[in-house]
Structure formats: structure tokens, C-alpha cells
Amino acid sequence: MPNHKLLERQLKKYSTPELLANKHFIRFIEAVNDSYAAYDRDKELSDHAFMVSQEEFGEINQKLKDEVDVRKLSITKLKETFNNIKADSSSDVISSDNDLLEIVDLLNEEINRRKQVESQLLIAIDDAEKASLAKSEFLSIISHEIRTPLNAVIGMGHLLLKNNPRADQVDNLSTLKTASDNLLVLINDILDFNKIEAGKLDLEYSPFSIKKLTKDIVSANINSANERENRISLNLDERLPDYFMGDALRLGQVLNNLVSNAVKFTHRGFISVRIDLQKLKSGSAVLHFSVHDTGVGIARENLQNIFVPFMQASTSITRQYGGTGLGLAISRRILGLFKSDIVVESELDKGSKFHFTLELNTVDAEKVDQLENDIAGFSLKNKRLLLVEDTLFNVLYATQLLEGWNAIVDVADNGEIAVQMMQQQSYDLVLMDLQMPVMDGYTATTRIREFNQDTPIVAITASATSNVRDRVIECGMQDYVVKPFNPDDLIIKIKKYLY
């Protein structure tokens, strides 16, 4: 084998032929040669390993530097975030650079503080819910206490007007009707606003005449307009269909609010009420409603305030003209349920114009005419009804109304008596008051349903809160009518369950 180059040079310089001929010396030289070769291999491997380690070390070192930079940036961001969280502090609460542990400690403090705030908020929410429940209960009670006598006032006025009064009595009875209707509107506004706030005001759809609805609203405001020496004109598009499907009560509420406001804020002026047909489609029509007056007007900066609940354009308005400041707020919310909105154009001392657009489904006139004919010829002949009512003047009104339709009427002045009478006598229908002494209407209905599942029971209640319907159905009644009620509405309910 060839010798290592370094060993070869040493042999040439120091060896002799005699040494090179000695076999023992040759073995020694071979061992040295192998050592040189092994050393070269080890050195080559060591150099390669060192080169690789240098590259890896550089990469690791760079990664460490990057991680340090990220850590510094993270700490900086944490400091900024925490200083933003500590909104109650006027200066930065963390300023040192080596502050990770400080940040953790302060975050723990902030978390504990937030937990205390959350606990206080939960208590506040619970108090608010209790207050809301108390408010609902109060409204239910005050609604019942006001609506019960108001039902008799409106009802008796209705009966007196129906009984051919003298000419000099008609004006007095009309004034009584207008005043009681206005009181009812005021009460309804407060209760409806409560329903709207709770998200429990729903539209009820039934056929109605837009022409009759508008004419009735204008007629109801004529006396007030005359008192203020105003003139009202009603302009109805000749192309308007006769009947529509919708919530006539809520639409009438909006229109009445607009017309009564126009009358109230105008003196010796003019009020124009218009309904124009914008587009007639297959099965529906787009209508534009507008109420224009020449009254006091509204300053530009106050135009949005008039839609804020319990607010009017100015405090002097409340003192001079009265009102709760709820009418326009409720009108806007109701129109929102119709997927519309109210627009106001006004100039101070020159008048105002309120207008909105609705798309309503049309209804076959023959079907509605048949319904109206049924109401006109309504009779309860040979029908026996049980009226459960504890207030005497409401008994007088309802009894006269039902007997006027030829019904046989028995009266129970509390729920316990009603249960006993239902056990002894068969009735075609029961009209059940809800709040009564001894036994209320809910309990009485539950008792009756234990032995009688068939006789229809319709609640007649002065409570107008949003949960009445659910409770009425839950205890076994079929439906309810809210006092003060329109006789035509009662007819529709009775016909629904008797014919």
C-alpha cells in the first residue's frame, strides 16, 4: 500500500536500505501509516462537523433573537392593551421594560375587579327585571281599574245614541262619546307603548274599509276642529279598492294620532287628509297617506325630538297643548310593524305635513259585504248565555246589549257562582270577566273544564297587558275581548263560536 505523503518524506530523509529490508521495521512503518490515515479521516470528519455546527448554531441563534423580539413586541402590546383597559387611569399604569410578571399581576387584579363589576351588573339586571315586572303588574291593575268604569261610560253612551235620543241630547251624547274615546286613546297609548317596549305588540289581520276607517277618524275629530275654528278636508282617491286586509285598529291609531295632532296644533287653519293610490297590483295596492296642516309647525332642530317617547318639540308645547308625547313615538313603531316609516316636513309657524306609504293586500268586496250584512242582522234568539261579571254598571251594559240581540242572559257575579251555575244549567256560551272577588275567571274556567270541555268561554277583560291571551288560552278559554269593546267586535267573537 502507498505510504502517507508525510511519512514518505520522513522515510526518504532518514531511512537506510538496511532498515527498509527489515521486516519488523516494515510492520512498524505500516502501523504508523495507518495512524496517519486515521488521523486525516478524523480531522476531515471533525472539520465537517464543525462547519455543520456553525450553520446550525447560526440558525438557532437567529431563532432565539426572533423569539426575543416577539417577546418584546408582545410585552409592548400587552402594556398598550392593559393601559387601554385601565380606562379609569389618567396615566399609564405600566412603564418598566422588564414587566411581564407585573402585567400578569395587574391583569389578575383587573380580572377580579371586572368580576366584581359583573356581579354588580347581575344584581342590577335582577333589580331591573323586578322593576319591570312591578311596572307590568301596576299597568295591569291601573288598566283594569280605569277600563272597567270606562267600559260602562262608552257602552252606555253607545246604547243611548242607539235609542233615538232627542235632538238636543245628541250633541251632549256625541260630546260624551268623543271625550270617552279620547280618554281611551290616552290609556291605550300608555299600554301600547309598554307592549312595544317589550316587543309584544303584534298586528292582527282582518278585512276593513279604508274609506270608512278614514271617514270615521275625520268625523271623530270634527268637534275638536270646530272648537279651534279649523276646517278639515278629506280627499280619497277614486281608484281606491273598497276593502283591504290588515290591522284596522293599529292603522286607525296612527291616522287618528296624526289628525288629532294636526287639529290640536292648528288654530283657525286648515287640515287636509289624503289617501292616494300609488300603484295597483294583483292582490295588493300601494297607498300614500298624508296629513297636512297650517298650524304652529316645528323648528328644524326639533324634528327628531317629536318621535322620542314622552318628549315634545318643547316644554311649552306640553304646557299649552297637553298630551303625553307618546302618540308619534307609537305611530312610528306601529308603522315599523307594517314595514313602513313616517316622514315629516315642517316649517315653524307655517304648518306641518306627515306622510307614509303602505302596501296592503286587497279583499273581495262580496265577502266583506256578507260579513257586514251578518252583523246588521245579528240575532241570538234561543241562545242562552252566562255573563260572569262583578261590576254592576258593566252588567247593565252587557245585559242590555245581549238582550237587544234576543239572547237569554243569566248573570253570575263571581267565578264560584259561575261554576255552580254551569253544573246546574246548560249554556251556549260563557262571557267571563277575569278579575273578580271570591274566585277569578282563570280559576273558574279551570274548574269548569274539569266537567265541561265543550261550552265556549270568551273572556271579557279590562286587562290589556301582553300576557293575557296566553293565560286565557292556557286555562281553557277560547278567546277574549278587551274592555271597552266595540259591539261589532263582540258580535264577531260570538258568531265565531256559536255559528
C-alpha positions as CSV (number, residue, x, y, z in Angstrom):
1,M,0.0,0.0,0.0
2,P,1.3,3.5,-0.6
3,N,2.6,5.4,2.4
4,H,1.1,8.6,3.7
5,K,2.9,11.6,2.0
6,L,4.2,12.9,5.2
7,L,5.6,9.5,6.2
8,E,7.1,9.1,2.8
9,R,9.1,12.3,3.1
10,Q,10.4,11.2,6.5
11,L,11.5,7.8,5.2
12,K,13.3,9.3,2.3
13,K,15.2,11.6,4.6
14,Y,16.1,9.3,7.5
15,S,15.8,5.6,6.4
16,T,18.5,3.3,5.1
17,P,18.3,0.3,2.8
18,E,19.1,-2.0,5.7
19,L,16.1,-0.6,7.6
20,L,13.8,-0.9,4.7
21,A,14.8,-4.6,4.3
22,N,13.9,-5.3,8.0
23,K,10.5,-7.0,8.1
24,H,9.9,-5.8,11.7
25,F,10.6,-2.2,10.7
26,I,8.3,-2.5,7.7
27,R,5.4,-3.6,10.0
28,F,6.1,-0.6,12.3
29,I,6.0,1.7,9.2
30,E,2.7,0.2,8.1
31,A,1.2,0.9,11.6
32,V,2.4,4.5,11.6
33,N,1.0,4.9,8.1
34,D,-2.4,3.6,9.3
35,S,-2.3,6.1,12.2
36,Y,-1.6,9.0,9.8
37,A,-4.5,7.9,7.5
38,A,-6.9,7.5,10.5
39,Y,-5.8,11.0,11.8
40,D,-6.7,12.5,8.4
41,R,-10.0,10.9,8.3
42,D,-10.8,12.0,11.9
43,K,-9.7,15.6,11.1
44,E,-11.8,15.7,7.9
45,L,-14.8,14.5,9.9
46,S,-14.1,16.9,12.7
47,D,-13.9,19.8,10.2
48,H,-17.1,18.9,8.5
49,A,-18.9,18.5,11.9
50,F,-17.6,21.9,13.0
51,M,-18.9,23.5,9.7
52,V,-22.4,22.0,10.2
53,S,-22.5,23.0,13.9
54,Q,-21.6,26.6,12.9
55,E,-24.6,26.8,10.5
56,E,-27.0,25.2,12.9
57,F,-25.8,27.5,15.7
58,G,-26.4,30.5,13.4
59,E,-29.9,29.3,12.7
60,I,-30.7,28.6,16.4
61,N,-29.2,31.9,17.4
62,Q,-31.4,33.8,14.8
63,K,-34.4,31.9,16.1
64,L,-33.6,33.0,19.6
65,K,-33.2,36.6,18.5
66,D,-36.5,36.4,16.7
67,E,-38.2,35.0,19.8
68,V,-36.8,37.7,22.0
69,D,-38.1,40.3,19.5
70,V,-41.5,38.7,19.5
71,R,-41.5,38.6,23.3
72,K,-40.6,42.3,23.5
73,L,-43.3,43.2,21.0
74,S,-45.8,41.0,22.9
75,I,-45.0,42.8,26.1
76,T,-45.3,46.2,24.4
77,K,-48.7,45.2,23.0
78,L,-49.8,43.8,26.4
79,K,-48.8,47.1,28.1
80,E,-50.7,49.1,25.5
81,T,-53.8,46.8,25.8
82,F,-53.7,46.9,29.6
83,N,-53.3,50.6,29.7
84,N,-56.3,50.9,27.4
85,I,-58.3,48.5,29.7
86,K,-57.5,50.7,32.7
87,A,-59.7,53.5,31.3
88,D,-60.1,54.9,34.8
89,S,-56.4,55.8,35.0
90,S,-55.2,59.1,33.7
91,S,-51.6,57.8,33.1
92,D,-50.0,54.6,32.0
93,V,-50.0,52.1,34.9
94,I,-47.1,50.0,33.4
95,S,-43.9,51.8,32.4
96,S,-40.9,49.5,33.1
97,D,-39.4,47.2,30.4
98,N,-38.9,44.0,32.3
99,D,-42.6,43.9,33.4
100,L,-44.1,40.6,32.3
101,L,-44.8,39.5,35.9
102,E,-46.1,42.9,36.7
103,I,-48.5,42.7,33.8
104,V,-49.8,39.2,35.0
105,D,-50.3,40.6,38.5
106,L,-52.2,43.7,37.2
107,L,-54.3,41.6,34.8
108,N,-55.3,39.4,37.7
109,E,-56.3,42.5,39.7
110,E,-58.3,43.7,36.7
111,I,-60.0,40.4,36.2
112,N,-61.0,40.4,39.9
113,R,-62.3,43.9,39.5
114,R,-64.3,43.0,36.4
115,K,-65.8,40.0,38.2
116,Q,-67.0,42.4,40.9
117,V,-68.5,44.7,38.3
118,E,-70.1,41.8,36.6
119,S,-71.6,40.7,39.9
120,Q,-73.0,44.2,40.5
121,L,-74.4,44.2,37.0
122,L,-76.2,40.9,37.5
123,I,-77.7,42.4,40.7
124,A,-78.7,45.5,38.7
125,I,-80.3,43.4,36.0
126,D,-82.2,41.4,38.5
127,D,-83.4,44.6,40.1
128,A,-84.4,45.9,36.7
129,E,-86.4,42.8,35.9
130,K,-88.2,43.0,39.2
131,A,-88.9,46.7,38.5
132,S,-90.2,45.8,35.0
133,L,-92.4,43.1,36.5
134,A,-93.7,45.5,39.1
135,K,-94.4,48.0,36.3
136,S,-96.3,45.4,34.3
137,E,-98.4,44.5,37.3
138,F,-99.1,48.1,38.0
139,L,-100.2,48.7,34.4
140,S,-102.4,45.7,34.6
141,I,-104.0,46.9,37.8
142,I,-104.4,50.5,36.7
143,S,-105.7,49.3,33.3
144,H,-108.4,47.2,34.9
145,E,-109.4,50.0,37.4
146,I,-109.7,52.6,34.6
147,R,-111.1,50.4,31.8
148,T,-113.8,48.9,34.0
149,P,-115.8,52.2,34.6
150,L,-114.7,53.5,31.1
151,N,-116.4,50.4,29.6
152,A,-119.7,51.5,31.2
153,V,-119.3,55.1,30.1
154,I,-118.6,54.2,26.5
155,G,-121.1,51.4,26.5
156,M,-124.0,53.4,27.9
157,G,-123.2,56.3,25.6
158,H,-123.4,53.8,22.7
159,L,-126.8,52.5,23.9
160,L,-128.2,56.0,24.5
161,L,-127.2,57.0,20.9
162,K,-128.9,53.9,19.6
163,N,-132.1,54.6,21.5
164,N,-133.3,57.5,19.3
165,P,-132.3,60.4,21.7
166,R,-133.8,63.9,21.3
167,A,-132.0,66.3,19.0
168,D,-130.8,68.4,22.0
169,Q,-129.4,65.2,23.6
170,V,-127.5,64.0,20.5
171,D,-124.9,66.8,20.8
172,N,-124.3,66.0,24.5
173,L,-124.1,62.3,23.9
174,S,-121.7,62.9,21.0
175,T,-119.5,65.1,23.2
176,L,-119.6,62.3,25.9
177,K,-118.6,59.8,23.3
178,T,-115.7,61.9,21.9
179,A,-114.4,62.6,25.4
180,S,-114.5,59.0,26.5
181,D,-112.9,57.9,23.2
182,N,-110.1,60.4,23.8
183,L,-109.6,59.0,27.3
184,L,-109.5,55.5,25.9
185,V,-106.9,56.6,23.3
186,L,-104.7,58.0,26.1
187,I,-104.9,54.8,28.1
188,N,-104.2,52.7,25.0
189,D,-101.2,54.8,24.2
190,I,-99.6,54.1,27.5
191,L,-100.4,50.4,27.4
192,D,-99.4,50.0,23.8
193,F,-96.1,51.7,24.5
194,N,-95.4,49.2,27.2
195,K,-96.2,46.4,24.8
196,I,-94.0,47.9,22.1
197,E,-91.1,48.2,24.6
198,A,-91.5,44.6,25.5
199,G,-91.7,43.6,21.8
200,K,-95.1,42.1,22.3
201,L,-97.3,44.3,20.1
202,D,-98.5,42.2,17.1
203,L,-100.6,43.1,14.2
204,E,-104.0,41.3,13.7
205,Y,-105.2,41.0,10.2
206,S,-108.9,41.2,9.2
207,P,-110.9,42.8,6.3
208,F,-111.7,46.5,6.6
209,S,-112.7,49.5,4.6
210,I,-110.0,52.1,4.3
211,K,-112.6,54.7,3.2
212,K,-114.9,54.1,6.2
213,L,-111.9,54.0,8.6
214,T,-110.7,57.4,7.4
215,K,-114.1,59.0,7.4
216,D,-114.8,57.8,10.9
217,I,-111.5,59.2,12.1
218,V,-112.1,62.6,10.5
219,S,-115.7,62.6,11.9
220,A,-114.3,61.9,15.4
221,N,-112.1,64.9,15.2
222,I,-114.7,67.3,13.7
223,N,-115.9,68.7,17.1
224,S,-112.3,69.4,18.2
225,A,-111.6,71.1,14.9
226,N,-114.7,73.2,15.2
227,E,-113.7,74.3,18.7
228,R,-110.5,75.6,17.3
229,E,-112.2,77.1,14.2
230,N,-110.4,74.7,11.9
231,R,-111.6,73.2,8.6
232,I,-110.9,69.6,7.7
233,S,-111.0,68.2,4.2
234,L,-110.8,64.5,3.3
235,N,-109.6,63.5,-0.2
236,L,-109.8,59.9,-1.1
237,D,-108.5,58.6,-4.4
238,E,-111.5,57.5,-6.5
239,R,-109.5,54.4,-7.7
240,L,-109.1,53.1,-4.1
241,P,-110.3,49.5,-3.7
242,D,-113.2,49.1,-1.3
243,Y,-111.6,46.7,1.2
244,F,-108.2,45.7,2.4
245,M,-106.7,43.1,4.7
246,G,-104.8,44.5,7.6
247,D,-104.9,45.7,11.2
248,A,-107.5,48.5,11.0
249,L,-107.2,49.2,14.8
250,R,-103.5,50.0,14.5
251,L,-103.7,51.8,11.2
252,G,-106.6,53.8,12.6
253,Q,-104.4,54.6,15.7
254,V,-101.7,56.0,13.5
255,L,-104.1,58.1,11.4
256,N,-106.0,59.3,14.5
257,N,-102.8,60.4,16.1
258,L,-101.8,62.4,13.0
259,V,-105.2,64.0,12.5
260,S,-105.8,64.8,16.2
261,N,-102.3,66.4,16.4
262,A,-103.0,68.5,13.3
263,V,-106.2,69.7,14.9
264,K,-104.6,70.3,18.3
265,F,-101.7,72.4,16.9
266,T,-103.7,74.4,14.4
267,H,-106.0,77.4,15.2
268,R,-108.3,79.0,12.6
269,G,-106.5,77.0,10.0
270,F,-106.9,74.1,7.6
271,I,-106.2,70.4,7.8
272,S,-106.0,68.1,4.8
273,V,-106.2,64.4,5.0
274,R,-105.4,62.5,1.8
275,I,-105.1,58.9,0.6
276,D,-103.7,58.4,-2.9
277,L,-103.4,55.2,-4.8
278,Q,-99.8,55.0,-6.0
279,K,-99.8,51.5,-7.6
280,L,-102.5,48.8,-8.0
281,K,-101.1,45.3,-8.1
282,S,-102.6,41.8,-8.4
283,G,-103.9,41.2,-4.9
284,S,-102.5,44.4,-3.3
285,A,-102.2,48.1,-3.6
286,V,-99.6,50.7,-2.6
287,L,-101.2,53.7,-0.8
288,H,-99.8,57.0,0.2
289,F,-101.3,58.6,3.4
290,S,-100.7,62.3,4.2
291,V,-102.0,64.7,6.9
292,H,-101.2,68.4,6.2
293,D,-102.0,71.3,8.5
294,T,-101.4,75.1,8.6
295,G,-100.6,75.1,12.3
296,V,-97.7,76.1,14.5
297,G,-95.1,74.0,12.7
298,I,-91.9,72.5,14.1
299,A,-88.4,74.0,14.2
300,R,-85.9,72.0,12.1
301,E,-83.7,71.2,15.2
302,N,-86.7,69.7,16.9
303,L,-88.0,67.4,14.1
304,Q,-86.5,64.3,15.6
305,N,-87.4,65.0,19.2
306,I,-91.1,64.6,18.4
307,F,-90.6,60.9,17.8
308,V,-88.8,60.4,21.2
309,P,-91.2,58.8,23.8
310,F,-92.6,61.3,26.4
311,M,-90.9,64.2,24.6
312,Q,-92.5,67.0,22.6
313,A,-90.9,69.7,20.5
314,S,-90.5,71.9,23.6
315,T,-91.7,72.1,27.2
316,S,-94.1,75.0,26.3
317,I,-95.9,72.6,23.9
318,T,-96.8,70.3,26.9
319,R,-98.0,73.3,29.0
320,Q,-100.0,74.9,26.2
321,Y,-101.4,71.8,24.3
322,G,-101.1,68.9,26.8
323,G,-100.5,65.3,25.7
324,T,-98.2,62.5,26.8
325,G,-95.7,62.8,24.0
326,L,-96.3,59.1,23.1
327,G,-98.6,59.4,20.0
328,L,-95.9,59.9,17.4
329,A,-93.4,57.5,19.0
330,I,-96.1,54.8,19.0
331,S,-97.2,55.7,15.4
332,R,-93.6,55.3,14.2
333,R,-93.3,51.9,15.9
334,I,-96.6,50.7,14.5
335,L,-95.6,51.7,11.0
336,G,-92.4,49.8,11.6
337,L,-94.5,46.6,12.1
338,F,-96.1,47.5,8.7
339,K,-92.6,47.7,7.2
340,S,-93.0,51.5,6.7
341,D,-91.9,54.7,8.3
342,I,-93.4,58.2,8.9
343,V,-91.9,61.2,7.2
344,V,-92.3,64.8,8.5
345,E,-91.9,68.1,6.6
346,S,-92.4,71.2,8.7
347,E,-91.6,74.9,9.0
348,L,-92.1,76.9,12.1
349,D,-95.3,79.0,12.1
350,K,-96.2,77.7,8.6
351,G,-97.5,74.2,9.3
352,S,-96.5,70.5,9.0
353,K,-97.0,67.5,6.8
354,F,-96.8,63.9,8.0
355,H,-97.0,61.2,5.4
356,F,-96.2,57.5,4.9
357,T,-96.6,54.7,2.3
358,L,-98.2,51.3,2.9
359,E,-98.7,48.2,0.7
360,L,-101.9,46.4,1.8
361,N,-103.5,43.3,0.4
362,T,-106.9,43.8,-1.2
363,V,-110.0,41.7,-0.3
364,D,-113.0,40.6,-2.3
365,A,-115.8,43.1,-1.6
366,E,-118.5,40.5,-1.7
367,K,-117.0,38.6,1.3
368,V,-116.9,41.7,3.4
369,D,-120.4,42.8,2.4
370,Q,-121.7,39.4,3.5
371,L,-119.9,39.8,6.9
372,E,-121.4,43.3,7.4
373,N,-124.9,42.0,6.5
374,D,-124.4,39.3,9.1
375,I,-123.6,41.8,11.7
376,A,-126.5,44.1,10.8
377,G,-129.0,41.2,11.1
378,F,-127.3,39.5,14.1
379,S,-129.6,37.7,16.5
380,L,-129.0,35.4,19.5
381,K,-132.6,34.2,19.6
382,N,-133.0,30.9,21.5
383,K,-129.4,31.2,22.7
384,R,-128.7,31.1,26.5
385,L,-125.5,33.0,27.6
386,L,-123.9,33.2,31.0
387,L,-122.4,36.6,31.9
388,V,-119.8,36.4,34.7
389,E,-119.2,40.0,35.8
390,D,-119.0,41.6,39.3
391,T,-119.3,45.3,38.3
392,L,-123.0,46.4,38.3
393,F,-122.8,49.0,35.5
394,N,-120.9,46.6,33.2
395,V,-123.6,44.0,33.9
396,L,-126.3,46.6,32.9
397,Y,-124.5,47.5,29.7
398,A,-123.7,43.9,28.6
399,T,-127.1,42.6,29.5
400,Q,-128.9,45.3,27.5
401,L,-126.6,44.7,24.6
402,L,-127.1,40.9,24.6
403,E,-130.8,41.1,25.2
404,G,-131.0,43.6,22.4
405,W,-129.8,40.7,20.2
406,N,-132.6,38.5,21.7
407,A,-130.3,36.4,23.9
408,I,-131.4,34.8,27.2
409,V,-128.8,36.1,29.7
410,D,-128.0,34.7,33.2
411,V,-125.6,36.6,35.4
412,A,-123.0,35.4,38.0
413,D,-121.2,38.0,40.0
414,N,-118.1,35.8,40.7
415,G,-116.3,32.7,39.4
416,E,-117.5,30.4,42.2
417,I,-121.2,31.1,41.4
418,A,-120.4,30.6,37.7
419,V,-119.0,27.1,38.4
420,Q,-122.2,26.2,40.3
421,M,-124.5,27.6,37.6
422,M,-122.5,25.7,34.9
423,Q,-123.1,22.5,36.9
424,Q,-126.9,23.1,37.1
425,Q,-127.6,24.7,33.7
426,S,-126.6,24.2,30.1
427,Y,-125.3,27.3,28.3
428,D,-124.4,28.0,24.7
429,L,-121.6,30.4,25.6
430,V,-120.0,32.0,28.6
431,L,-118.7,35.6,28.8
432,M,-116.1,35.5,31.6
433,D,-114.6,38.5,33.5
434,L,-111.1,37.8,34.8
435,Q,-110.6,39.8,37.9
436,M,-113.4,39.1,40.4
437,P,-113.8,38.6,44.2
438,V,-114.1,35.1,45.7
439,M,-112.9,33.3,42.6
440,D,-111.3,34.9,39.5
441,G,-112.1,34.0,35.9
442,Y,-108.9,31.9,35.3
443,T,-109.7,29.7,38.3
444,A,-113.4,29.4,37.5
445,T,-112.6,28.3,33.9
446,T,-110.1,25.7,35.1
447,R,-112.8,24.3,37.4
448,I,-115.4,24.3,34.7
449,R,-113.1,22.5,32.3
450,E,-112.9,19.6,34.8
451,F,-116.5,18.7,34.0
452,N,-117.3,20.7,30.8
453,Q,-115.0,20.7,27.8
454,D,-117.4,21.9,25.2
455,T,-119.1,25.2,26.1
456,P,-117.1,28.1,24.5
457,I,-115.8,30.6,27.1
458,V,-114.8,34.1,26.0
459,A,-113.0,36.4,28.4
460,I,-114.2,40.0,28.7
461,T,-111.4,41.7,30.4
462,A,-110.3,45.2,31.3
463,S,-106.6,43.9,31.4
464,A,-104.8,44.8,28.2
465,T,-101.3,43.5,29.1
466,S,-99.5,41.3,26.6
467,N,-99.7,38.1,28.6
468,V,-103.5,38.0,28.9
469,R,-104.0,36.0,25.7
470,D,-101.6,33.3,26.8
471,R,-103.1,32.9,30.2
472,V,-106.7,32.9,28.7
473,I,-105.8,30.0,26.3
474,E,-103.8,28.2,28.9
475,C,-106.7,27.9,31.4
476,G,-109.1,26.7,28.8
477,M,-110.9,29.7,27.3
478,Q,-111.3,30.1,23.6
479,D,-110.8,33.8,23.1
480,Y,-111.0,37.3,24.8
481,V,-112.4,40.8,24.2
482,V,-110.8,43.8,25.8
483,K,-113.0,46.4,27.6
484,P,-114.1,48.8,26.4
485,F,-115.3,46.8,23.4
486,N,-116.9,47.7,20.2
487,P,-120.3,45.8,20.0
488,D,-119.4,44.7,16.4
489,D,-116.2,43.0,17.8
490,L,-118.2,41.2,20.3
491,I,-120.6,40.0,17.6
492,I,-117.7,38.6,15.5
493,K,-116.4,36.7,18.5
494,I,-119.8,35.3,19.5
495,K,-120.6,34.3,15.9
496,K,-117.2,32.6,15.6
497,Y,-118.1,30.1,18.4
498,L,-121.9,29.8,18.0
499,Y,-122.4,29.6,14.3
